[in-house]
Amino acid sequence: MKKTFSIGFSLLAFLVVVGAGGLALAADRGADGKFSKRTSSHFVLFQDVDIDETGGLRGSRRFEDDVLGALEVAYRNLDDLLGMRPRSALTVSVWDPEVFDEQFSGLFRYPTAGFYGESIHVRGTTRVDPRLIRVLNHELVHASFHAEAPSVALPAWFNEGVAEWFEARATGSGEIGPGELAYLQRLARGGALIPFAELSAPSFAALNTQSASVAYLQSRAFIAFLANRYGERRIREMVRDVLRSGDIERSFRRRFRAGVPDLERRWRESLGG
């Protein structure tokens, strides 16, 4: 079964892929040709999920309220866990799933449930289910990175690792499951883990489905390893350091007393690799 991923994308990379006018053209289309707009304290929501006929006008409004409610909870968790609190309202577009697939499937070599490109774009559903909440949490991290440090270029393993860890931590335990751990251990024993030096491009968009699956899991597992070994407070402090300085290696040495290569080696050793 193909896994669905969500991905963060720098605005520059996004425009290179779809063209400067691509998003504006896509925004003119939706399930019924226009998007409903709602706002909350920290978000501007546009949605065009085809739920008017299934739930009526009140059904659509309830869906929008539920999405904004989930986003506001995620915003509070973002401050608690990662110390980020974007001051400007963040824009979120929830697309009808068929329109999303038609417009954006060519951006990635694997199925995706959402991405960040100047604003958050999410493949919608007719209700706010756990999958949608996870995607909203994940993409909020990418949007917040860009809002707080737009000039800092983050490697994909860091960008996605923190977003994946936050998504899991904010909606569950954040721990790597037994099946995931066993899979990583098999990869480690077989020398099949991908070096983080090879995962330092701006995104994983060029990876195929199998490689992307490993890359996302590795990145989350590495951040979870750091959180378990050094505490979640260190993760929060490290993220703040990275956004202020733009220097990941220096921030890691300051907070974990070791650089990325050494910490990567320790993580691999913890898997038996």
C-alpha positions as a Markdown table, in Angstrom:
| # | Residue | x | y | z |
|---|---|---|---|---|
| 1 | Met | 0.0 | 0.0 | 0.0 |
| 2 | Lys | 1.3 | 3.4 | -0.9 |
| 3 | Lys | 1.9 | 5.7 | 2.0 |
| 4 | Thr | 0.7 | 9.3 | 1.8 |
| 5 | Phe | 3.2 | 12.0 | 2.8 |
| 6 | Ser | 3.0 | 15.7 | 3.6 |
| 7 | Ile | 5.9 | 17.9 | 2.7 |
| 8 | Gly | 7.2 | 21.3 | 3.4 |
| 9 | Phe | 8.4 | 23.3 | 0.4 |
| 10 | Ser | 10.3 | 26.6 | 0.2 |
| 11 | Leu | 8.5 | 29.2 | -1.9 |
| 12 | Leu | 11.4 | 29.4 | -4.3 |
| 13 | Ala | 11.4 | 25.7 | -4.9 |
| 14 | Phe | 7.6 | 25.7 | -5.3 |
| 15 | Leu | 7.7 | 28.4 | -7.9 |
| 16 | Val | 10.4 | 26.7 | -9.9 |
| 17 | Val | 8.3 | 23.5 | -10.1 |
| 18 | Val | 4.9 | 24.9 | -10.9 |
| 19 | Gly | 5.8 | 28.2 | -12.5 |
| 20 | Ala | 5.1 | 31.7 | -11.0 |
| 21 | Gly | 1.6 | 31.7 | -12.2 |
| 22 | Gly | 0.7 | 28.1 | -11.5 |
| 23 | Leu | -0.7 | 28.6 | -8.0 |
| 24 | Ala | -2.8 | 31.6 | -8.9 |
| 25 | Leu | -4.3 | 29.6 | -11.8 |
| 26 | Ala | -5.0 | 26.7 | -9.5 |
| 27 | Ala | -6.6 | 29.0 | -6.9 |
| 28 | Asp | -9.3 | 30.0 | -9.3 |
| 29 | Arg | -10.5 | 26.4 | -9.5 |
| 30 | Gly | -12.3 | 24.3 | -6.9 |
| 31 | Ala | -15.1 | 21.9 | -6.4 |
| 32 | Asp | -17.6 | 24.6 | -7.2 |
| 33 | Gly | -15.4 | 27.2 | -8.7 |
| 34 | Lys | -14.7 | 29.3 | -5.6 |
| 35 | Phe | -13.3 | 29.0 | -2.1 |
| 36 | Ser | -15.0 | 29.9 | 1.2 |
| 37 | Lys | -13.0 | 32.2 | 3.5 |
| 38 | Arg | -13.0 | 32.1 | 7.3 |
| 39 | Thr | -10.6 | 33.5 | 9.8 |
| 40 | Ser | -9.5 | 32.9 | 13.4 |
| 41 | Ser | -7.0 | 34.5 | 15.7 |
| 42 | His | -4.0 | 33.1 | 13.9 |
| 43 | Phe | -5.2 | 31.7 | 10.6 |
| 44 | Val | -7.0 | 32.6 | 7.3 |
| 45 | Leu | -8.8 | 29.6 | 5.9 |
| 46 | Phe | -9.8 | 29.0 | 2.4 |
| 47 | Gln | -11.7 | 25.8 | 1.6 |
| 48 | Asp | -13.5 | 24.3 | -1.3 |
| 49 | Val | -14.2 | 20.7 | -0.2 |
| 50 | Asp | -17.4 | 19.5 | -1.9 |
| 51 | Ile | -19.6 | 19.2 | 1.3 |
| 52 | Asp | -22.4 | 21.6 | 0.6 |
| 53 | Glu | -24.7 | 18.9 | -0.8 |
| 54 | Thr | -23.8 | 16.3 | 1.8 |
| 55 | Gly | -24.1 | 18.6 | 4.8 |
| 56 | Gly | -25.8 | 21.8 | 3.6 |
| 57 | Leu | -24.5 | 25.2 | 4.4 |
| 58 | Arg | -24.3 | 24.5 | 8.1 |
| 59 | Gly | -22.3 | 21.4 | 7.4 |
| 60 | Ser | -19.8 | 23.5 | 5.5 |
| 61 | Arg | -19.6 | 26.1 | 8.2 |
| 62 | Arg | -19.1 | 23.5 | 10.8 |
| 63 | Phe | -16.3 | 21.9 | 8.8 |
| 64 | Glu | -14.6 | 25.3 | 8.6 |
| 65 | Asp | -15.0 | 25.9 | 12.3 |
| 66 | Asp | -13.6 | 22.5 | 13.1 |
| 67 | Val | -10.5 | 23.1 | 10.8 |
| 68 | Leu | -9.8 | 26.4 | 12.4 |
| 69 | Gly | -10.3 | 24.9 | 15.9 |
| 70 | Ala | -7.8 | 22.2 | 15.1 |
| 71 | Leu | -5.3 | 24.8 | 13.8 |
| 72 | Glu | -5.6 | 26.9 | 16.9 |
| 73 | Val | -4.9 | 23.8 | 19.1 |
| 74 | Ala | -1.9 | 23.1 | 16.9 |
| 75 | Tyr | -0.7 | 26.7 | 17.2 |
| 76 | Arg | -0.7 | 26.4 | 21.0 |
| 77 | Asn | 1.1 | 23.1 | 20.8 |
| 78 | Leu | 3.7 | 24.7 | 18.5 |
| 79 | Asp | 4.5 | 27.3 | 21.1 |
| 80 | Asp | 4.7 | 24.7 | 23.9 |
| 81 | Leu | 6.8 | 22.1 | 22.1 |
| 82 | Leu | 8.9 | 24.2 | 19.6 |
| 83 | Gly | 8.8 | 27.7 | 21.0 |
| 84 | Met | 7.4 | 29.1 | 17.7 |
| 85 | Arg | 4.6 | 31.7 | 17.6 |
| 86 | Pro | 4.2 | 33.3 | 14.2 |
| 87 | Arg | 2.9 | 36.8 | 14.6 |
| 88 | Ser | 1.2 | 37.2 | 11.2 |
| 89 | Ala | -1.9 | 35.2 | 10.4 |
| 90 | Leu | -1.0 | 32.0 | 8.3 |
| 91 | Thr | -3.0 | 31.2 | 5.2 |
| 92 | Val | -4.3 | 27.6 | 4.9 |
| 93 | Ser | -6.1 | 26.3 | 1.8 |
| 94 | Val | -8.1 | 23.0 | 2.1 |
| 95 | Trp | -8.7 | 21.7 | -1.4 |
| 96 | Asp | -11.3 | 19.3 | -2.8 |
| 97 | Pro | -9.3 | 16.1 | -3.0 |
| 98 | Glu | -9.9 | 15.6 | -6.8 |
| 99 | Val | -8.9 | 19.1 | -7.6 |
| 100 | Phe | -5.8 | 18.8 | -5.3 |
| 101 | Asp | -4.7 | 15.7 | -7.1 |
| 102 | Glu | -5.3 | 17.2 | -10.5 |
| 103 | Gln | -3.4 | 20.4 | -9.7 |
| 104 | Phe | -0.4 | 19.1 | -7.6 |
| 105 | Ser | 0.2 | 15.4 | -8.2 |
| 106 | Gly | 3.0 | 16.4 | -10.6 |
| 107 | Leu | 5.0 | 18.1 | -7.9 |
| 108 | Phe | 6.2 | 15.0 | -6.2 |
| 109 | Arg | 7.2 | 11.4 | -7.2 |
| 110 | Tyr | 5.0 | 10.0 | -4.4 |
| 111 | Pro | 1.4 | 10.7 | -3.1 |
| 112 | Thr | 1.2 | 13.7 | -0.9 |
| 113 | Ala | -1.5 | 15.0 | 1.5 |
| 114 | Gly | -0.2 | 18.5 | 1.8 |
| 115 | Phe | 2.7 | 20.9 | 1.3 |
| 116 | Tyr | 3.8 | 24.4 | 2.1 |
| 117 | Gly | 4.4 | 26.9 | -0.7 |
| 118 | Glu | 4.0 | 30.5 | 0.6 |
| 119 | Ser | 0.9 | 29.1 | 2.3 |
| 120 | Ile | -0.3 | 25.8 | 3.5 |
| 121 | His | -2.1 | 23.6 | 1.0 |
| 122 | Val | -3.9 | 20.5 | 2.2 |
| 123 | Arg | -5.8 | 17.7 | 0.4 |
| 124 | Gly | -9.2 | 17.9 | 2.1 |
| 125 | Thr | -11.8 | 15.5 | 3.4 |
| 126 | Thr | -15.5 | 16.0 | 4.2 |
| 127 | Arg | -14.7 | 16.0 | 8.0 |
| 128 | Val | -11.9 | 16.8 | 10.3 |
| 129 | Asp | -10.5 | 13.3 | 10.9 |
| 130 | Pro | -7.2 | 12.3 | 12.5 |
| 131 | Arg | -5.4 | 12.2 | 9.1 |
| 132 | Leu | -6.4 | 15.8 | 8.3 |
| 133 | Ile | -5.3 | 16.9 | 11.8 |
| 134 | Arg | -1.9 | 15.3 | 11.4 |
| 135 | Val | -1.3 | 17.0 | 8.1 |
| 136 | Leu | -2.4 | 20.4 | 9.5 |
| 137 | Asn | 0.1 | 20.0 | 12.4 |
| 138 | His | 2.9 | 18.9 | 10.1 |
| 139 | Glu | 2.5 | 21.7 | 7.6 |
| 140 | Leu | 2.1 | 24.3 | 10.4 |
| 141 | Val | 5.7 | 23.6 | 11.3 |
| 142 | His | 6.9 | 24.3 | 7.8 |
| 143 | Ala | 4.9 | 27.5 | 7.6 |
| 144 | Ser | 6.2 | 28.6 | 11.0 |
| 145 | Phe | 9.8 | 28.0 | 10.0 |
| 146 | His | 9.3 | 30.2 | 7.0 |
| 147 | Ala | 7.4 | 32.9 | 8.9 |
| 148 | Glu | 10.1 | 33.1 | 11.7 |
| 149 | Ala | 13.2 | 32.7 | 9.6 |
| 150 | Pro | 12.4 | 33.2 | 5.9 |
| 151 | Ser | 16.1 | 33.5 | 4.9 |
| 152 | Val | 17.3 | 30.4 | 6.6 |
| 153 | Ala | 17.7 | 27.4 | 4.3 |
| 154 | Leu | 17.0 | 24.2 | 6.2 |
| 155 | Pro | 18.1 | 20.7 | 5.0 |
| 156 | Ala | 15.1 | 18.4 | 4.4 |
| 157 | Trp | 16.1 | 15.9 | 7.1 |
| 158 | Phe | 15.8 | 18.7 | 9.7 |
| 159 | Asn | 12.8 | 20.4 | 8.2 |
| 160 | Glu | 10.8 | 17.2 | 7.8 |
| 161 | Gly | 12.2 | 15.5 | 10.9 |
| 162 | Val | 11.0 | 18.3 | 13.2 |
| 163 | Ala | 7.7 | 18.5 | 11.4 |
| 164 | Glu | 7.2 | 14.7 | 11.6 |
| 165 | Trp | 8.1 | 14.6 | 15.2 |
| 166 | Phe | 5.8 | 17.5 | 16.1 |
| 167 | Glu | 3.0 | 16.0 | 14.2 |
| 168 | Ala | 3.4 | 12.7 | 16.1 |
| 169 | Arg | 4.0 | 14.4 | 19.5 |
| 170 | Ala | 1.1 | 16.8 | 19.2 |
| 171 | Thr | -1.4 | 14.1 | 18.1 |
| 172 | Gly | -0.1 | 11.1 | 20.1 |
| 173 | Ser | 3.0 | 10.0 | 22.0 |
| 174 | Gly | 5.6 | 10.9 | 19.5 |
| 175 | Glu | 7.4 | 7.6 | 20.0 |
| 176 | Ile | 8.6 | 5.4 | 17.1 |
| 177 | Gly | 6.3 | 2.4 | 17.0 |
| 178 | Pro | 7.5 | -1.2 | 17.4 |
| 179 | Gly | 7.0 | -2.0 | 13.7 |
| 180 | Glu | 8.8 | 1.2 | 12.6 |
| 181 | Leu | 11.7 | 0.5 | 15.0 |
| 182 | Ala | 12.1 | -3.0 | 13.7 |
| 183 | Tyr | 12.1 | -1.8 | 10.2 |
| 184 | Leu | 14.8 | 0.8 | 11.0 |
| 185 | Gln | 16.8 | -1.8 | 12.7 |
| 186 | Arg | 16.7 | -4.1 | 9.7 |
| 187 | Leu | 17.8 | -1.2 | 7.5 |
| 188 | Ala | 20.6 | -0.4 | 9.9 |
| 189 | Arg | 21.9 | -4.0 | 10.0 |
| 190 | Gly | 21.8 | -4.1 | 6.2 |
| 191 | Gly | 23.6 | -0.8 | 5.8 |
| 192 | Ala | 20.5 | 0.6 | 4.0 |
| 193 | Leu | 19.9 | 3.8 | 6.0 |
| 194 | Ile | 20.3 | 6.9 | 4.0 |
| 195 | Pro | 23.1 | 9.2 | 5.2 |
| 196 | Phe | 21.8 | 12.5 | 6.4 |
| 197 | Ala | 24.3 | 14.2 | 4.1 |
| 198 | Glu | 22.3 | 12.8 | 1.2 |
| 199 | Leu | 19.0 | 14.1 | 2.7 |
| 200 | Ser | 20.2 | 17.8 | 2.9 |
| 201 | Ala | 18.5 | 19.1 | -0.2 |
| 202 | Pro | 15.7 | 21.6 | 0.4 |
| 203 | Ser | 13.0 | 18.9 | 0.1 |
| 204 | Phe | 12.4 | 15.2 | -0.5 |
| 205 | Ala | 10.3 | 15.9 | -3.6 |
| 206 | Ala | 12.8 | 14.2 | -6.0 |
| 207 | Leu | 12.8 | 10.9 | -4.1 |
| 208 | Asn | 10.7 | 8.0 | -5.2 |
| 209 | Thr | 8.1 | 6.5 | -2.9 |
| 210 | Gln | 10.3 | 3.9 | -1.3 |
| 211 | Ser | 13.2 | 6.3 | -0.7 |
| 212 | Ala | 10.9 | 9.0 | 0.6 |
| 213 | Ser | 9.3 | 6.5 | 3.0 |
| 214 | Val | 12.7 | 5.8 | 4.5 |
| 215 | Ala | 13.8 | 9.4 | 4.5 |
| 216 | Tyr | 10.7 | 10.6 | 6.4 |
| 217 | Leu | 10.9 | 7.8 | 8.9 |
| 218 | Gln | 14.7 | 8.3 | 9.5 |
| 219 | Ser | 14.3 | 12.0 | 10.0 |
| 220 | Arg | 11.5 | 11.6 | 12.5 |
| 221 | Ala | 13.3 | 8.8 | 14.3 |
| 222 | Phe | 16.4 | 10.9 | 14.7 |
| 223 | Ile | 14.6 | 13.9 | 16.2 |
| 224 | Ala | 12.7 | 11.5 | 18.5 |
| 225 | Phe | 16.0 | 9.9 | 19.5 |
| 226 | Leu | 17.3 | 13.4 | 20.5 |
| 227 | Ala | 14.1 | 14.2 | 22.4 |
| 228 | Asn | 14.3 | 10.9 | 24.3 |
| 229 | Arg | 18.0 | 11.2 | 25.1 |
| 230 | Tyr | 18.3 | 14.9 | 25.9 |
| 231 | Gly | 14.7 | 16.0 | 26.7 |
| 232 | Glu | 12.1 | 17.9 | 24.8 |
| 233 | Arg | 13.2 | 21.2 | 26.3 |
| 234 | Arg | 16.5 | 20.8 | 24.4 |
| 235 | Ile | 14.6 | 20.2 | 21.1 |
| 236 | Arg | 12.7 | 23.5 | 21.7 |
| 237 | Glu | 16.0 | 25.3 | 22.5 |
| 238 | Met | 17.8 | 23.8 | 19.5 |
| 239 | Val | 15.0 | 24.9 | 17.1 |
| 240 | Arg | 15.1 | 28.4 | 18.5 |
| 241 | Asp | 18.9 | 28.5 | 18.0 |
| 242 | Val | 18.7 | 27.2 | 14.5 |
| 243 | Leu | 16.1 | 29.8 | 13.5 |
| 244 | Arg | 18.1 | 32.6 | 15.1 |
| 245 | Ser | 21.5 | 31.7 | 13.7 |
| 246 | Gly | 20.8 | 29.6 | 10.7 |
| 247 | Asp | 23.7 | 27.3 | 11.7 |
| 248 | Ile | 22.5 | 23.8 | 12.5 |
| 249 | Glu | 25.9 | 22.4 | 13.3 |
| 250 | Arg | 26.7 | 25.1 | 15.8 |
| 251 | Ser | 23.2 | 24.9 | 17.4 |
| 252 | Phe | 23.5 | 21.1 | 17.8 |
| 253 | Arg | 26.9 | 21.4 | 19.4 |
| 254 | Arg | 25.6 | 24.1 | 21.8 |
| 255 | Arg | 22.5 | 22.1 | 22.9 |
| 256 | Phe | 23.6 | 18.5 | 22.6 |
| 257 | Arg | 27.4 | 18.9 | 23.0 |
| 258 | Ala | 28.0 | 17.1 | 19.7 |
| 259 | Gly | 27.7 | 17.8 | 16.1 |
| 260 | Val | 25.3 | 16.3 | 13.6 |
| 261 | Pro | 27.7 | 13.6 | 12.2 |
| 262 | Asp | 28.5 | 12.4 | 15.8 |
| 263 | Leu | 24.8 | 12.4 | 16.8 |
| 264 | Glu | 23.9 | 10.6 | 13.6 |
| 265 | Arg | 26.5 | 7.9 | 14.4 |
| 266 | Arg | 25.1 | 7.5 | 17.9 |
| 267 | Trp | 21.6 | 7.2 | 16.6 |
| 268 | Arg | 22.7 | 4.5 | 14.1 |
| 269 | Glu | 24.5 | 2.6 | 16.9 |
| 270 | Ser | 21.3 | 2.7 | 18.9 |
| 271 | Leu | 19.6 | 0.8 | 16.1 |
| 272 | Gly | 22.4 | -1.8 | 15.9 |
| 273 | Gly | 23.9 | -0.4 | 12.7 |
